[in-house]
Amino acid sequence: MAKRPVILFKSPQEDVPLSSDPYYSSFTSQGYGPLAIITVIGHAFVNVSQLSDVINAGPQDRYGGVIITSGRAAEAWKHAAERTVENSGAFNDCSWSTTPFYVVGPRTGSLIRNGSSTIQHLLPDPSHVLGGAQSGNAEKLSEFIVSDYNDRGISLPMLYLTGDKNKDTVPRTLKQHGIPYEELKVYETSPRAGEAILHDIREFKGSLQQSDTDVSTWIVFFAPSSAAAALPHVQEYYDLPGLESTPLQTDAPSKRHTLIAAIGPTTSSYLTETRKLQVNVISPSPSADSLAIAIHEYDTKDEST
């Protein structure tokens, strides 16, 4: 199988070189490349003081668990925990180490477990980070929470950390099963400047070798919001497959053909239902290895037919 270029529309890990990003490692190990990670959405923490006050007060008699459905929410918790320690000037008596933290996906679990030594008491012990790999999306996590909440005999409300674009999957399920919760928005998103996105796409396309001309490029989306921001610019340089398996905008012969992958069902639904695009691969779970393996299996099967 010829090497396929890959564009991932996601935020790269902060302070980590591209070669150390887990998605870069997973795709190169499967024989893909060149690879680009293009940032589409910016994030800003909000309600930091409010979350810091919550952390400082501790979970005792207040919360039965914390729900985190994104890496940004995990980062917001750690940011507020750092603020808590800075403001207190010393370790306070509260501890969140034995509080259940319910998370979507292994990366979110890893983020909330690992922090600086000064805030370890404000983070969960590894044994209390629940869901993770077996709860790869909000629907699966909601089902897990309901089961675990009842098994533990918890009666206190859950603390649900959200962004500004969360779907109602988790709140709806909690309400249906009579589980109390408090919702706190901890980050907001905003699109990156369109010209900057276009520049990165143009630079990557221009860097490809002539030998790659006839090889389709994998375009990977990680959220409906980032897909919405990226697609108008992607379409300037790439043909995108429609649901009728006919490339869109085929009047532009200089455009490269593509295959589309989504990190999960929510993003896939947006691409197929709202944007009328054909999604070739949906990652079975939101992890780098799962995504890269699923795409490789698709290419291998397609090559053998």
Buried (B, 14 or more C-beta within 10 A) or exposed (E): EEBBBBBBBBBBBEEEEEEEBBBBBBBBEBEBBBBBBBBBBEBEBBBBEEBBBBBBBBBEEEBBBBBBBBBBBBBBBBBBBBBBBEEEEEEBEBBBBEBBBBBBBBBBBBBBBEBEEEBBBBBBBEEBBBBBBEBBBBBBBBBBBBEBBEEEEBEBBBBBBBBBEBEEBBBEBBEEBEBEBEBBBBBBBEBBEEEBBBEBBEEBBEEBEEEBEEBBBBBBBBBBBBBBBBBEBBBEBBBBBBEEEEBBEEEBEEBBBBBBBBBBBBBBBBBBEEBEBBBBBBBEBBBBBBBBBBBBEBBEEEEEE
